[in-house]
């Protein structure tokens, strides 16, 4: 099994995905252990002084004015975890919780939090044992950290609450820790607070969304090319010299991908045949511009994610000169903004894909295809209601594109009076990514059927490869009406797995 070593410097996005999705093992480097021990010595020295230090010998948030004596500090740290583990609603996905746990461990190991080495090791032990705390949908405002989600994870470290085992069975955390020989931790000064103060949940979901969208944006180039081909459109609008004079890199990449898929097609270039067209519709002609803008948004979001991965987010933090200082680095605005940007781009990409699908099904605009791609129109409805489903998904995506980060609601007796709502932005982006995959699956289903209905014309070799792979994956072709839901489910699975991209790349080589 792959092992990820956590040191004092930032981990990579691939490290996060390996732990969150693939169950990679986690180990602490020697420099991380040394940094943990050094920072802890600083915290212990401050704890021994009579002067109050926030997070070490005071209450929290609006209660930070109370000095807490040494005899109550263990109770203080335990209580902050218990009281903050106040999430409600459905359980959050296992991969999200593992990403959140791993990213908090990454920050702990930076040596800026003051957490003892043994606490960090227990965090790694939980991940390696496949123990996943039960975390709920609601409880984070994206400021002061993803508080409730991280608190539920810290609760498991203490042997309290519920967690899921490696087989997905929810059991009391104490039982799971005992079964794996893991001793619950007793938190000391600052440790409870340090386990809660991070943007780890929203960052983990951003990294996973970026990985998924990289595949889906390539898929969108493939489905757009297939639709152009099925509509007998022209590929002249994809010429590199046209995109060079508007030098957005994402646009050029999408156009190049579409051109590669269409190379060798007998279906393109017929826009001047029986019903001459000066130009294809925007949904066909402007596909690279829309997908390209989304690609550039992905690039910006990736830059923000890389910066956040390099960060040590906690409050207060232990600085190299021995100071322990309060700060506002836990505010999720940088991550929240790009999560919302991505939701907007995703909604627009789905919208243009739905317009191409509708054009394929409309006999007045499809340039010779049967109505709804039906076998016997009137007796058969073809893909009429598949487009309804696609339209419903697109409408939902538009609602999900409403930014969460423009909202704020005060909390903690007005001490925390401006929050990012980054967790909410991340949660809705996950739904948006799922729905985009479904929208592209329906376009793929319609476009491949339409191409096969163009008798006497040979599709591009890459298109043929995509069609053959789709059929091999259980996605049916033209014919009389049948139960469509299984075909659409197969198309959805095919798209999510990158099947369309992999198929065309056997002909084109790697897409951009």
C-alpha atoms as one frame of an Amber mdcrd trajectory, in Angstrom:
protein
   0.000   0.000   0.000   1.149   3.502  -0.867   2.526   5.467   2.099   2.365
   9.249   2.489   5.013  10.775   4.742   3.952  13.979   6.499   6.733  16.418
   7.285   6.898  20.055   8.322   6.418  21.363   4.788   3.264  21.136   2.717
   1.907  17.915   1.318   0.659  17.658  -2.278  -2.822  17.400  -3.703  -2.040
  13.855  -4.831  -1.091  12.997  -1.238  -4.493  14.196  -0.029  -6.308  12.186
  -2.706  -4.255   9.086  -1.950  -5.219   9.195   1.730  -8.821  10.326   1.236
  -9.828   8.097  -1.654  -7.310   5.281  -1.858  -6.659   4.587   1.826  -2.915
   5.300   1.665  -1.011   4.854   4.930   0.319   7.879   6.777   3.665   8.219
   8.542   5.221  11.153  10.390   8.696  12.215   9.346  11.447  12.704  11.892
  11.573  16.444  11.232   7.838  16.639  11.940   8.304  14.900  15.282  11.100
  17.308  16.177   9.038  20.340  15.179   6.064  19.054  17.195   8.244  18.580
  20.285   9.854  22.016  19.943   6.535  23.825  19.590   5.158  21.901  22.542
   8.017  23.064  24.737   7.031  26.645  23.890   3.422  26.021  24.861   4.426
  24.277  28.100   6.633  27.234  29.034   3.807  29.690  28.442   1.376  27.504
  30.350   3.651  27.688  33.391   3.544  31.498  33.465   0.932  33.455  35.424
   0.025  35.683  32.457  -3.007  34.483  30.455  -2.343  33.304  26.885  -5.268
  32.787  24.496  -5.905  29.135  23.779  -3.454  28.036  26.444  -4.822  29.472
  29.669  -8.005  31.302  28.651 -11.501  30.512  27.467 -12.382  30.695  23.773
 -14.159  33.054  21.427 -16.388  35.460  23.341 -15.265  33.731  26.578 -11.576
  34.477  26.017 -11.444  37.024  28.827 -11.506  34.364  31.552  -8.175  33.108
  32.848  -8.206  29.334  33.387  -6.056  27.894  36.165  -3.812  24.832  35.627
  -6.186  22.496  37.452  -8.984  23.150  34.903  -7.045  23.183  31.642  -7.418
  19.523  30.747 -11.125  19.861  31.331 -11.141  23.062  29.232  -9.616  21.320
  26.205 -11.900  18.313  26.553 -14.937  20.564  26.903 -14.223  22.607  23.797
 -14.218  19.423  21.730 -17.395  18.081  23.298 -19.312  21.340  23.051 -18.177
  22.091  19.499 -19.081  18.592  18.229 -22.568  19.935  17.571 -23.110  18.987
  13.933 -26.482  17.938  12.575 -27.910  16.448   9.423 -26.765  13.660   7.093
 -23.340  12.093   7.452 -20.567  13.551   5.361 -18.867  11.213   2.881 -15.983
   9.060   4.091 -13.505  10.557   1.623 -14.293  14.074   2.824 -13.722  13.151
   6.468 -10.444  11.397   5.674  -9.255  14.436   3.712 -10.233  16.710   6.593
  -8.384  14.537   9.145  -5.276  14.281   7.007  -5.119  18.010   6.315  -5.465
  18.813  10.022  -2.623  16.372  10.694  -0.583  18.149   8.022  -0.974  21.468
   9.837  -0.300  19.915  13.246   2.973  18.521  11.894   4.082  21.973  10.720
   5.223  22.748  14.254   3.064  25.870  14.496   0.250  24.460  16.644   1.866
  23.282  19.871   0.279  19.824  19.758   2.302  16.992  21.290   3.864  14.373
  18.997   1.762  11.607  20.535  -1.471  13.368  19.553  -0.272  13.663  15.953
   0.683   9.991  15.952  -2.786   9.028  17.177  -4.303  11.030  14.311  -2.180
   9.023  11.879  -3.140   5.791  13.653  -6.838   6.510  13.134  -6.334   7.076
   9.414  -4.237   3.918   9.075  -6.837   1.847  10.934  -9.582   3.045   8.591
 -11.475   4.639  11.486 -13.576   7.508  10.147 -15.419   9.781  12.590 -19.100
  10.448  11.985 -19.262  14.050  10.754 -22.509  15.810   9.922 -23.495  18.096
   7.073 -24.210  21.217   9.116 -22.007  22.897  11.706 -19.368  24.959   9.902
 -19.563  28.639   9.008 -16.161  28.476   7.323 -14.510  30.653   9.918 -12.611
  29.888  13.122 -12.096  26.702  11.153 -14.569  24.042  10.095 -15.435  23.866
  13.775 -18.140  21.242  14.182 -16.732  18.847  11.541 -13.234  19.007  13.040
 -14.662  18.678  16.551 -16.367  15.403  15.670 -12.973  14.139  14.483 -11.263
  15.305  17.675 -14.005  13.607  19.689 -13.016  10.285  18.144  -9.385  10.908
  19.157 -10.669  11.176  22.731 -12.505   7.853  22.383 -15.925   9.470  22.414
 -18.813   9.699  19.969 -19.285   7.431  16.968 -17.069   6.450  14.066 -17.143
   4.156  11.071 -14.842   1.158  10.781 -12.978   0.133   7.623 -16.017  -1.901
   6.501 -18.371   1.049   6.889 -20.061  -0.065  10.120 -20.753   2.712  12.637
 -19.702   1.829  16.179 -18.803   3.674  19.392 -15.387   5.287  18.953 -14.110
   3.772  22.194 -14.774   0.256  20.871 -13.022   0.960  17.584  -9.944   2.438
  19.233  -9.710  -0.507  21.627 -10.070  -3.001  18.779  -7.035  -1.467  17.080
  -4.965  -1.001  20.213  -5.156   2.787  20.039  -5.196   4.668  23.346  -7.574
   7.666  23.494  -5.753  10.967  23.942  -6.144  13.236  26.960  -5.832  16.727
  25.565  -3.613  19.286  27.251  -3.204  23.050  26.925  -4.075  24.391  23.465
  -4.519  20.943  21.895  -8.306  20.921  21.758  -8.339  24.313  20.079  -5.551
  23.339  17.672  -7.560  20.344  16.435 -10.543  22.536  15.494  -9.118  25.665
  13.872  -8.634  24.953  10.176 -10.026  25.220   6.668  -9.376  21.502   6.211
 -12.875  20.412   5.226 -13.395  23.018   2.557  -9.843  22.561   1.251 -10.216
  18.791   1.053 -13.445  19.133  -0.921 -11.818  21.707  -3.221  -8.948  19.345
  -4.001 -11.305  16.484  -4.791 -13.501  18.725  -6.949 -10.439  19.861  -8.907
  -9.442  16.258  -9.572 -12.944  15.344 -10.726 -13.372  18.459 -12.854 -10.102
  17.862 -14.652 -11.659  14.671 -16.039 -15.063  16.243 -16.666 -13.669  19.218
 -18.585 -11.833  16.864 -20.939 -15.024  14.830 -21.228 -16.935  17.994 -22.125
 -14.523  18.602 -25.009 -15.202  15.068 -26.220 -18.986  15.336 -25.970 -18.953
  18.763 -27.643 -16.932  17.310 -30.526 -19.325  14.374 -30.837 -22.303  16.740
 -30.914 -20.645  18.956 -33.536 -20.037  15.880 -35.627 -23.595  14.580 -35.202
 -24.967  17.995 -36.237 -22.790  18.025 -39.384 -21.074  21.143 -38.119 -17.808
  22.672 -39.224 -14.535  22.177 -37.410 -13.008  25.242 -39.072 -13.889  27.308
 -35.979 -11.425  25.171 -34.027  -8.381  26.221 -36.047  -5.447  27.135 -33.751
  -4.855  30.465 -35.497  -8.359  31.625 -34.533  -7.765  30.919 -30.867  -4.260
  32.374 -30.909  -5.686  35.857 -31.463  -7.688  35.566 -28.223  -4.962  34.087
 -26.043  -6.865  32.463 -23.198  -5.001  29.202 -22.516  -8.076  27.201 -21.543
  -9.864  28.138 -24.754  -6.921  27.036 -26.878  -6.688  23.732 -25.016 -10.391
  22.947 -25.440 -10.321  23.823 -29.138  -7.249  21.634 -29.646  -8.952  18.731
 -27.876 -12.073  19.012 -30.012 -10.012  19.261 -33.193  -8.059  16.151 -32.212
 -11.250  14.173 -31.631 -12.719  15.264 -34.995  -9.641  14.572 -37.089 -10.549
  12.313 -40.026 -14.324  12.715 -39.720 -16.584  12.493 -42.800 -19.426  14.204
 -40.913 -17.876  17.640 -40.416 -18.008  20.351 -43.063 -21.497  19.589 -44.379
 -22.921  22.885 -43.127 -23.145  24.106 -46.745 -25.034  21.071 -48.072 -28.806
  20.803 -48.506 -29.681  23.480 -45.910 -26.713  25.874 -46.009 -25.599  27.441
 -42.740 -23.246  30.347 -42.571 -22.394  29.463 -38.975 -23.163  26.816 -36.399
 -25.183  27.760 -33.327 -23.374  29.264 -30.368 -23.660  26.086 -28.296 -21.555
  24.339 -30.953 -19.365  27.160 -32.246 -18.540  28.653 -28.832 -17.886  25.382
 -27.015 -14.128  26.083 -26.617 -14.757  29.578 -25.309 -17.114  28.391 -22.567
 -15.196  25.266 -21.609 -11.948  27.214 -21.866 -13.137  29.873 -19.443 -13.960
  27.095 -17.016 -10.529  25.579 -17.490  -8.921  28.911 -16.638 -11.104  29.116
 -13.532  -9.833  25.661 -12.585  -6.268  26.889 -12.980  -6.910  29.798 -10.619
  -8.632  27.528  -8.088  -5.689  25.127  -8.255  -3.300  27.991  -7.454  -5.362
  28.940  -4.385  -5.515  25.306  -3.281  -1.732  24.967  -3.566  -1.239  28.067
  -1.433  -3.660  26.771   1.185  -1.891  23.400   1.180   1.317  25.240   2.043
  -0.367  27.030   4.943  -0.421  26.246   8.663  -3.880  27.380   9.704  -4.442
  27.642  13.458  -5.222  30.256  16.090  -3.127  31.050  18.003   0.028  29.901
  16.228   3.486  29.141  17.557   6.067  31.229  15.688   9.739  30.278  15.237
  10.840  33.014  17.650   8.776  31.475  20.454   5.833  33.840  20.334   2.284
  32.475  20.436   0.123  34.936  18.517  -3.570  35.206  17.703  -4.444  35.738
  14.042  -7.236  35.494  11.477  -5.735  32.919   9.122  -8.602  30.514   9.788
 -10.973  32.714   7.763 -12.041  30.680   4.734 -12.565  33.509   2.231  -9.737
  32.552  -0.186 -11.006  28.985  -0.473 -14.694  29.917  -0.365 -14.387  32.286
  -3.312 -12.878  29.723  -5.658 -15.372  27.073  -4.577 -18.094  29.468  -5.683
 -16.237  30.400  -8.879 -16.114  26.715  -9.791 -19.828  26.236  -9.158 -20.544
  29.060 -11.617 -18.265  27.570 -14.270 -19.770  24.113 -13.767 -23.311  25.440
 -14.200 -22.400  27.194 -17.451 -20.611  24.157 -18.876 -23.667  22.015 -18.130
 -25.946  24.645 -19.648 -24.155  24.708 -23.001 -24.041  20.893 -23.087 -27.809
  20.742 -22.532 -28.379  23.179 -25.403 -26.402  20.920 -27.754 -28.424  17.910
 -26.621 -31.698  19.735 -27.235 -30.507  20.655 -30.734 -29.730  16.994 -31.476
 -33.303  16.038 -30.552 -35.144  18.806 -32.427 -35.882  17.798 -36.026 -36.078
  21.485 -37.020 -32.495  22.138 -35.936 -30.731  18.761 -36.147 -30.177  18.807
 -39.934 -31.827  15.540 -40.842 -31.911  13.525 -37.640 -35.212  11.915 -36.583
 -37.256  13.702 -33.898 -35.830  12.923 -30.436 -33.548  10.383 -32.153 -36.522
   8.001 -31.968 -36.682   4.755 -33.918 -40.307   5.289 -35.005 -41.252   8.849
 -33.981 -44.733   8.975 -32.515 -44.709   5.345 -31.534 -41.306   5.868 -29.916
 -40.418   8.902 -27.780 -36.677   8.364 -28.124 -34.599  10.549 -25.824 -37.299
  13.153 -25.167 -37.411  12.631 -21.409 -33.655  12.107 -21.090 -33.416  15.763
 -22.116 -36.035  16.648 -19.475 -33.789  15.038 -16.890 -30.829  16.948 -18.242
 -32.787  20.209 -18.139 -33.792  19.555 -14.516 -30.149  18.980 -13.621 -29.091
  22.204 -15.333 -31.786  24.168 -13.531 -30.552  22.768 -10.221 -26.986  23.676
 -11.161 -28.027  27.275 -11.686 -29.393  27.354  -8.139 -26.196  25.762  -6.839
 -24.187  28.482  -8.607 -25.570  31.159  -6.274 -22.483  32.051  -4.213 -22.349
  31.009  -0.577 -19.368  33.260   0.120 -21.354  36.492  -0.296 -23.327  35.528
   2.797 -22.277  35.977   6.386 -24.047  35.447   9.680 -22.657  36.571  13.063
 -21.926  34.085  15.822 -20.287  33.777  19.266 -22.012  36.805  20.760 -20.813
  38.961  17.835 -17.140  38.113  18.432 -17.129  36.166  15.188 -19.141  38.671
  13.188 -18.015  37.916   9.639 -17.709  34.373   8.311 -16.873  32.830   4.922
 -19.492  30.078   4.516 -16.745  28.140   2.728 -17.956  24.762   3.993 -21.376
  25.474   2.451 -19.708  26.499  -0.810 -17.800  23.220  -0.821 -20.859  21.109
  -0.065 -22.872  22.590  -2.919 -19.914  22.293  -5.302 -19.793  18.537  -4.618
 -23.433  18.295  -5.706 -22.705  20.467  -8.734 -19.828  18.236  -9.851 -22.067
  15.168  -9.564 -24.767  16.856 -11.633 -22.302  17.984 -14.299 -21.247  14.370
 -14.773 -24.898  13.410 -15.291 -25.464  16.216 -17.806 -22.405  15.218 -19.832
 -23.484  11.574 -19.675 -26.783  12.468 -21.331 -25.045  14.515 -24.031 -22.694
  11.604 -24.658 -25.663   9.235 -24.887 -27.487  11.463 -27.353 -24.477  12.353
 -29.501 -23.262   8.770 -29.907 -26.764   7.654 -30.925 -27.063  10.562 -33.366
 -23.732   9.762 -35.025 -24.800   6.151 -35.540 -27.998   7.398 -37.191 -25.947
   9.261 -39.829 -25.864   6.408 -42.298 -23.337   6.566 -45.095 -20.954   8.906
 -43.289 -17.976   7.655 -41.261 -17.214   9.352 -37.952 -13.706  10.295 -36.899
 -11.569   7.382 -35.638 -11.527   8.939 -32.144 -15.306   9.296 -32.186 -15.654
   5.693 -33.260 -13.440   4.656 -30.360 -15.655   6.600 -27.934 -18.815   5.033
 -29.350 -17.370   1.517 -29.182 -16.207   2.019 -25.603 -19.631   3.377 -24.627
 -21.376   0.360 -26.111 -18.942  -1.975 -24.357 -19.790  -0.204 -21.096 -23.469
  -1.085 -21.471 -24.666   2.195 -22.987 -27.183   1.179 -25.650 -27.323   2.551
 -29.185 -30.211   3.399 -31.526 -33.348   1.291 -31.527 -36.930   1.091 -30.280
 -37.846   2.598 -26.925 -36.584   0.765 -23.870 -36.158   1.481 -20.174 -33.723
   4.421 -20.355 -32.642   4.740 -16.731 -30.157   1.804 -16.864 -28.558   3.236
 -20.020 -28.237   6.655 -18.396 -26.766   5.139 -15.240 -24.199   3.299 -17.353
 -23.363   6.525 -19.186 -22.962   8.342 -15.869 -20.560   5.688 -14.554 -18.660
   5.753 -17.863 -18.210   9.531 -17.723 -17.168   9.612 -14.054 -14.551   6.944
 -14.648 -13.071   8.957 -17.516 -14.144   6.330 -20.048 -14.847   8.745 -22.875
 -11.510  10.488 -22.453  -9.582   7.214 -22.220 -11.261   5.899 -25.371 -10.455
   8.883 -27.576  -6.911   9.082 -26.214  -6.212   5.665 -27.714  -6.441   7.507
 -31.049  -5.502  11.109 -30.282  -2.890  10.653 -27.584  -3.226  12.595 -24.303
  -5.765  15.418 -24.350  -4.810  18.787 -22.878
